[in-house]
Amino acid sequence: MTLPDSTQHSSRSRVSTRTQLLVWTFLLALLGLVAAGLLRAQKPLLQKGEQVPDFVLSLYSGYEYEGRSEVALRDLRGKVVVINFWASWCKPCEAEAADLEAAWRMYRPGGEVVFLGVDYVDTEPEARSYLAKFEITYPNGPDKGTRISQLFNRNLGVPETYILDRQGVLRYIKIGPFASLEEIVQAIEAVRKGE
C-alpha cells in the first residue's frame, strides 16, 4: 500500500498560493490605475493660471475667422478667448446659446474678445441645425477625435466654458450653462481687467 506523497501536495499548494498572490497583486494594481484615472477625470487637466496648449479648430463652412477655415489658438494671442464646449443634443447648452451669441455680438466690433464654439461628440447635420436655430455667428467647429476637449480633460458634461487671457493663460472655468448675458459679460470683464 502506498501513502500519499506529502511533498507533492505541498508543491501544489505553493503553486496555488503563488498564483493567488500574483492574481491579487494584478487586481490591486488594476484597481489603483482605475482609481487614479477617476481622480484625474474629476478635475480639469488644465487649472486656472496655466498656459493652454496650442490647438487648431477646423471650422464648419460658413463659420470662418478672418477669412480662414480653421483657427489656431496661437494666432489669437493678444485677445481674450472664450471657448465654449457644446452639443446639439445638450438641453442646458440651449439655455445659454442666445446669451453667448448676444455677448459675441457685443464684443465682436472691438476685436479684443474672440469666441470659439467647440462642438463635442455630435454629428454635423444636427450641429448645423443647432447653430441655425440659435443664429450663432461666432466661429464654430467640431472637436474631431475629442482632441481639444482632452486638453481640458473635459468630461464633466456640456456645456463648459473656458476664458483665456491675452497670453493664452486659463483664467476662468464655467461648468454648466451661464444663467444670463450679464454673467457672461462679468466673466469676460473679470479676465480683461484682471491682467
N, C-alpha and C positions, 0 to 999 in steps of 0.2 A: 504494500500500500504506500502511495506517495503523498506526502504532505504538501500543501500549497507553499510555493516559494514566496516568502515574505519580502525578499528583495525585489521581486517582480512587482508586487503590489505597491511597495514604497516608491519605486521608479515611476509608476503610473500616476500616483498622487502628486509627485513632484512636477511632472509634466503638466498635469492638470492645474496645479497651483501656479506654475509659471505662466501658463496660457491665460488663466484668470487674471493674473496680475497685469499682463500685457493688455488684455481687453479693457480692464478697468482704467489703466493709465491712458489708453487711447480715448476712451469715453470722457474722462475728465479733461483731457486736453481739448477735445472737440467742444465740450461744454464751455470751457474757458474762451475758446475762439468765438463761439456764438454770443456769449455774454459781452465780450469786448466789442463785437460788431453791433450789438444792440445799444450799448452805451454810446458808441460813436454815432449811431443813427439818431440818437436823441438830441444831439446838439449839432449846430451847423459846423461844417468843416472850416468855414471862414468865420472869424469872430470880428466884432467891431474893432476898428483900429488896424486891421490887417489889409495889406495890399491885395487886390483882387487880380488873380492871374488873367492874362490876356485870353480872349476867346473871339471867335468870329461867328456872328449870327447871319445866316443866309436868310434874306427877307422874301416874304411872299411877293409875287409880282404885283405891282401897284403900290407897294409899300417901300419905295426907295428912300434912301437917306442921302441927301446931297448928290443925287443922280446915280448913286451906286446901289447895286442889288444885294450887297452884304455890308455889314458894319463890323469893324474890328474895334474892340474896346480900347486898344492903344491909340486909335485915331480920335478918341473922344476926350483925351487929356485936356485939361483947361475948362472942362464943362462939368456940371453936376449931372450925374447919370442916374436915372430912375429905372430899375429893372424889375418888371412885373411878370411873374410866372402865373399863367392862367391856362384854362382849358375850356372848350365849348361845352363839355358835359358837367362843368362845375357851377352849381347854383350860387354859391357865395361869390364867385367871380362876377356873375351878372349884377350882384348888388353894388359893386364898386365900379363897373365898367363905364358908366356915364360920367361919374365923377373923375375918373382917371383921364378920360378924353377932355373934359372941361378944364382940368389942370393943364394938360398938354397945350390946349389952345391958348390958355392964359400965358404960359411961359414960352411958347414957340417963337413969338416975334422978337424977344430979347436974345435968343440964341445961346443963352447961358446954361439952359437946362435941356437935356435930351431924355426922352422916354424910349425904352425898348420893351416891347412885349415879346415874351418868350412862351410860345405855345407848347405845353407839356403833354406828352403822350396823347396825341389827338390825330385825327385824320384831316387832310387839307380841306375837303368839301365842308365838313362840319365847322372847322376853324374859320373858313371864309364866310360862312353863314353867320357865325357869331360876330365877326368883325363888321359885317354889313348891318346886322341887326342893331348894333350899338354905335354905328357910324364912327368906328375907330379909324383915325388917320395917322397916328404916330407909327413909327417903324415896328413891324411885327414879323416874326418868322418862327418856324418850327425848331424845337430842340432836338435835332437829329441825333439819335442814339443816346439821348439824355446826357450828352456831354457837358452842356452848360449847367444843368441842374446838379450834376455830380460835383462840379467845382464848389457849389454852395452846400453840398450834401443835402440838397433839397428833397426831403422825403416825408415831410410832415403833412403835406397836402397843399393843394392850391386853394386860394391864391396866396402868394407870398411876394413881398416887395422888398427890394434892397436898394438903398440910396448910397451912391459913391460920391466922394468929394472930388474936387478938380484934379487931384493927384491920383485918383483911382483907388482911394482907400475907402473901405466899407465903414460907413458912419451910422447907418440906420437899418434896422430889420423890422419888418412888419409881417407877422404870421397871421393869416386870415385877412378878411376884407377890411378896407378902410370904411369907416362909418359915414364919412361926409367929405365933400370937397375941402372944407376947412381943415380937416385932419391931414389931408394930403399936403395942402399948402403949408401948414405948420411944420410938417416933417421936412419938406424941401427947404423951407426958410431956415430951419434949425441947422441944416447941413451947410447951406450957403453962408450963413453968418458965423457959424462955428469954426470956420477955417482960420 
